[in-house]
Amino acid sequence: MSWEGIDHALNRVRGEADRIALDLADLDGHVGHRMLRGADLVGRTRRRWEHASEHVHNLWAVYDAFRRVVDRIQELRVSGGGGHEDQALLTSLLNDASVPLPAREVPLRERGLLHAGGESTTLAAAVARMSADYEEATEVISAVETAWDALHPRLAELDAMWHEICTFSDLVGLGEDEHESLRADLDAVGATVRRDPLSLVEDGHVDASSLERLRLRLERVRGELRDALRMRDSYDESVERLRSAIDDVGEVLARARRLREQVVAKISSPPAVGVPDHVPALRTGVADMDALRSRGRWRELGARFGSLQRAVHEASDDAREREADLTGLLERRAELRGRLDAYRARAVRLGVAGDGRLVGLHRVAHWALWTAPCDLRAATAALSSYRRALQEIGGTGAPVNRTTPDAGASDGESEGGVSR
């Protein structure tokens, strides 16, 4: 190499050495790297980290050797006399296998008598080797850090919920072993997150389903204990609100039953939905709560209150849906009657109301809709027949208003059910 080429190559390897030194310093101070070094790892994470640690060790060893060679080249360039021997030596150090690699552990039985225990490589190959080691190490560190970033906040939430449960348990006088299985499961999940986070990573995605299942359990227990405290501190007010909600359900059911009587009297098909009475069972639930209160069983009382509260909400929703169903049948009958009147008025405007075919079809539809109880399915079919005949006989495809459907309009559900 010429002296100019030597200087250019020296500047390049010095720059590489400085950049690698910065990367190594960043790696050494990286939070994830420090956490891994101090963690008591197990399982998949331990195996991956042991593999990555070897690469980190090799990276530092190769860098030290690389840096010594670069420093030696720098010293020779500064102190050398500039002769051909110096030029040849510098060229050799820059281009040939001048970087000694760390000795690989070889079992005694595999060594030869003249086993050297080491090898050397070029500066360029050493840089490539360090780059590969760096990528291997950072890939593992990044994977663990990503897992921890996703899992630690969830684990912190679970821990906070557990502390709330412990506090609530003390307030309602529960023993320390009341939630032993829950605490054991939390400890197990916490150990997995802290010691083997990569066991919760599949195909690059963090699987937090086990934490989510535990969160739901903790949330349920915490809710029961909160209900228990509410029962202890404000039982009368809470039960009064519950009784009031049950009374509301009873009122909706009473309306629905009266409405059903009307529907049964006026409509034979589709059949009217039944209206089961949930109120007696709900009132029995309140009586059971009174019995639990008298024995001071606040935890059971809280759980019973929560389940009874949900049952009241479900009963209320069910009653309102049935009321809406029944109302819809009556509204459907009124809608079909209005359509028949509108079609009849249209026939009069077109001057075809006296047509024998239309008169007969109108009679059938009118009888179906005004007979009690009426068959909405049959009435819907009769109305459709009248509409089609009116379109054929009237001979108009002109648009109509909302009260009088056009030729392409539907008369509603073919079964005569509720249109919603």
Buried (B, 14 or more C-beta within 10 A) or exposed (E): BEEEBBEEBBEBBBEBBEEBEEBBEEBEEBEBBEBBEEBEBBEBBBBBBEEBBEBBEBBBBBBEBBBEBBEBBBEBBEEBEEEEEBBEBBBEBBBEBBBBBBEEEEEEEEEEEEEEEEEBBBBBBBBEBBBEBBEBBBEBBEBBBBBBEBBEEBBEEBEEBBEBBBEBBEBBEBEEEBBEEBBEBBEEBBEBBBBBBBBBBEEEEBBBEBBEEBBEBBEEBBBBBBBBBBBBEEBEEBBEEBBEBBEBBBEBBBBBBEBBEBBEEBBBBBEBBEBEBBBEEBBEBBEBBEEBBEEEBBBBBBBBBBEBBEBBEEBBEBBBEBBBBBBBBBBBBEBBBEBBBBBBEBBEEBEBBEBEBBEEBBEBBBEBBEEEBBBBBBBBBBBBBBBEBBBEBBEEEEEBEEEBBEBEEEBBBEEBBBEE
